[in-house]
Amino acid sequence: MAVTVYFSSTSASRELKQHQTEIFQYLDANKIQYKAVDITQGSEVKEEMRKKSGNPSAMPPQVFNGDVYCGDYDKFFEAVELGKAEEFFKL
């Protein structure tokens, strides 16, 4: 299975951009392969992200390993703080 990160390439929110960057930097620094999916490429991509996460109002970034939902930025941040990032990414 591969880690997939749903993100938004166009957002006015600096906080959202920072959250996405932190996840990508963590994955890159730890040499974890991932696929980045930009939800701005079509409404069907955003709907796919929301359906897979089980949250009809989910916002990026959202992380999956295969079809298994890992969580959003808050869950990622908590896992990193607890030293459980590998568990978060389901590695």
Sequence and secondary structure as in RCSB ss.txt:
>XXXX:A:sequence
MAVTVYFSSTSASRELKQHQTEIFQYLDANKIQYKAVDITQGSEVKEEMRKKSGNPSAMPPQVFNGDVYCGDYDK
FFEAVELGKAEEFFKL
>XXXX:A:secstr
  EEEEE SS S HHHHHHHHHHHHHHHHTT  EEEEEGGG HHHHHHHHHHHT TT  S EEEETTEEEEEHHH
HHHHHHTT HHHHTT 
